[in-house]
Amino acid sequence: MISAQAWADAQRLWDFQQMGHDLHPCSVAIGLGSHDIGVADTTADLYHRGMMPLIVFSGATSRTTRDRMPRGEAEHYRERAMELGVPGGAILVESRARNTGENIRFSRALLDEHRAIVSSVLLVSKPYEERRAYATARKLWPEVEWISASTPITLAAYVDSIGDARLVIDMLAGAQQRLMIYPQQGFMIEQHIPDDVAAAYERLRDAGFTSRLVADTQSGSDRLT
């Protein structure tokens, strides 16, 4: 049973992750691989709206996705986007990345290999990790403009779509923890964390929503799928 306080704290973290960027056409979109095929759906929708001429889907597999996406997250995303009418020639697949830092580094290398001219990137992620993905991308590729995007959906509707409320709240806690500890480890840019957001995270942590937390000394493994 998830308490009313835990739901309220989860909503606070959810709202904080939403960056509210005004979307505009960019050089390319990078869709971050995960368990959530909605990232591919949203990227395809943005393509059809003329927001970018080129897409990179990035992601290998994880413990969460190896069964449902055996050919790799990026490849399954590509297939889904093509089902939704995106031409295959507009999609590049980066199939090695196993964390957000690798998503950015490997996608950049792939774009360089294809001689793509990139001045702005539409970064498409799950709704609960917009800010975390943005902070990582800004750290690793500061020369370009980053615009964060995700599926426009409420927390309640997202939980219904995933079918596991505790997993979603665990993921929210994990994303928030990384925003708080990874800047000091050099993985992200520093961002201001409001006191009420920090308090909400601490209550969720103390209530046992810890399955996606990392040790403060852990380096590099930021996979949240």
C-alpha positions in Angstrom: 0.0 0.0 0.0 1.5 3.4 -1.0 0.6 6.2 1.4 -0.9 9.5 0.5 2.4 11.2 1.6 4.4 9.0 -0.8 2.1 9.8 -3.7 2.4 13.5 -2.9 6.2 13.2 -2.7 6.3 11.3 -6.0 4.2 14.0 -7.6 6.6 16.6 -6.4 9.6 14.8 -8.0 7.6 14.2 -11.2 6.8 17.9 -11.5 10.4 18.8 -10.9 11.7 16.5 -13.6 9.4 18.2 -16.1 11.6 21.0 -17.6 8.8 22.7 -19.6 11.1 23.6 -22.5 9.5 25.3 -25.5 10.0 22.8 -28.3 11.4 24.2 -31.6 13.0 22.5 -34.6 16.5 21.1 -33.8 19.3 19.6 -35.8 18.6 16.1 -34.5 16.7 14.2 -31.8 18.3 11.6 -29.5 15.8 9.1 -28.1 17.1 7.5 -24.9 16.6 3.8 -24.7 14.7 2.2 -21.8 11.8 -0.1 -21.1 9.4 2.6 -22.2 8.5 2.3 -25.9 6.6 5.6 -25.5 9.9 7.4 -26.0 9.9 6.0 -29.6 6.3 7.1 -30.0 7.0 10.6 -28.9 10.1 10.9 -31.0 8.1 9.8 -34.1 5.4 12.3 -33.3 8.0 15.1 -33.0 9.5 14.0 -36.4 6.1 14.2 -38.1 5.7 17.7 -36.5 8.9 18.8 -38.3 10.9 19.2 -35.2 14.0 17.4 -36.6 15.2 15.8 -39.9 17.3 13.1 -38.2 16.8 10.7 -35.2 19.4 8.8 -33.2 17.9 6.0 -31.0 20.5 5.0 -28.4 20.5 2.0 -26.1 21.6 -1.6 -25.6 19.7 -3.7 -23.1 19.4 -3.9 -19.3 18.0 -6.4 -16.8 14.6 -4.7 -17.3 14.6 -4.8 -21.1 16.6 -7.9 -22.2 13.5 -10.0 -22.4 11.0 -7.6 -23.9 13.6 -5.9 -26.3 16.0 -8.8 -27.2 17.4 -7.0 -30.2 18.3 -4.0 -28.1 16.4 -0.9 -27.0 17.5 1.3 -29.9 16.6 -1.3 -32.5 13.2 -1.8 -31.1 12.7 1.9 -31.0 13.7 2.2 -34.6 11.2 -0.5 -35.6 8.4 1.2 -33.6 9.2 4.6 -35.2 9.1 3.1 -38.7 5.7 1.4 -37.9 4.6 5.0 -37.1 5.7 6.3 -40.5 9.2 7.6 -39.9 11.4 6.6 -42.9 14.3 4.3 -42.1 16.8 6.7 -43.7 16.0 9.3 -41.1 17.0 7.0 -38.2 20.5 6.1 -36.9 20.8 3.3 -34.3 23.4 3.4 -31.5 23.2 0.0 -29.9 26.0 0.0 -27.3 25.1 2.5 -24.6 24.2 1.2 -21.2 23.9 4.4 -19.3 23.0 8.0 -20.0 26.5 9.2 -20.3 27.2 6.6 -22.9 23.9 7.5 -24.7 25.3 11.0 -25.2 28.9 10.1 -25.9 28.2 7.3 -28.4 25.4 9.2 -30.1 27.7 12.2 -30.6 30.4 9.9 -32.1 27.8 8.3 -34.4 26.7 11.7 -35.6 30.3 12.7 -36.2 30.8 9.5 -38.2 27.9 10.5 -40.4 29.2 14.1 -40.7 26.0 15.5 -39.3 26.1 19.2 -38.5 24.6 19.6 -35.0 23.9 22.8 -33.3 20.8 21.8 -31.3 19.5 18.5 -30.0 16.0 17.5 -29.0 16.6 15.1 -26.1 13.7 12.6 -25.7 13.5 10.7 -22.5 11.0 9.2 -20.1 8.9 11.8 -18.3 10.5 11.1 -14.9 14.1 11.7 -16.2 13.9 14.8 -18.3 16.0 16.9 -16.0 18.5 14.1 -15.2 19.1 13.5 -18.9 19.4 17.2 -19.6 22.0 17.7 -16.8 24.1 14.8 -18.2 23.9 16.0 -21.8 24.9 19.5 -20.8 27.9 18.2 -19.0 29.1 16.0 -21.8 28.3 18.0 -24.9 28.1 21.7 -23.8 28.6 23.1 -27.3 25.1 22.5 -28.5 21.7 23.6 -27.4 19.7 21.0 -25.5 15.9 20.8 -25.5 14.3 18.3 -23.2 11.1 16.5 -24.3 9.0 13.5 -23.1 5.5 12.1 -23.5 3.0 14.6 -22.2 1.3 12.5 -19.5 0.3 12.8 -15.9 2.0 10.7 -13.2 -1.3 8.8 -12.6 -1.7 7.9 -16.2 2.0 7.0 -16.5 1.7 4.6 -13.6 -1.3 3.0 -15.2 0.6 2.6 -18.5 3.5 0.9 -16.7 1.3 -1.1 -14.4 3.7 -0.9 -11.4 3.4 2.1 -9.1 6.2 1.1 -6.8 8.6 0.7 -9.7 7.8 4.2 -11.0 8.2 5.8 -7.6 11.5 3.9 -7.2 12.6 5.3 -10.5 11.6 8.8 -9.5 13.7 8.5 -6.3 16.6 7.2 -8.3 16.5 10.0 -10.8 16.3 12.6 -8.1 19.2 11.1 -6.1 21.5 11.3 -9.2 20.6 14.9 -9.7 21.8 15.5 -6.1 25.0 13.5 -6.1 26.3 13.1 -9.6 27.4 16.8 -10.2 30.0 16.3 -7.5 31.2 13.2 -9.3 31.6 15.0 -12.6 28.7 13.3 -14.4 26.2 16.2 -14.6 26.0 19.9 -14.4 24.9 21.3 -11.0 21.2 22.3 -10.7 19.4 24.0 -7.9 17.4 21.6 -5.9 14.5 23.3 -4.0 14.2 22.4 -0.4 10.7 20.8 -0.8 12.1 18.6 -3.6 15.0 17.4 -1.5 12.6 16.8 1.4 10.3 14.8 -0.8 13.2 12.6 -2.0 14.4 12.0 1.6 10.9 10.9 2.7 10.6 8.5 -0.2 14.1 7.1 0.5 13.3 6.7 4.2 10.0 5.0 3.3 11.9 2.3 1.4 11.7 3.5 -2.2 15.3 2.5 -2.7 15.6 -0.1 -5.4 17.0 2.3 -8.0 19.4 4.2 -5.7 23.1 4.1 -6.1 25.8 4.3 -3.4 27.2 7.9 -3.2 30.6 6.6 -4.1 29.5 4.6 -7.1 30.8 6.0 -10.5 29.3 5.7 -13.9 26.4 3.3 -13.4 23.4 5.5 -13.8 21.1 3.1 -15.7 17.4 3.7 -14.9 15.2 1.6 -17.1 
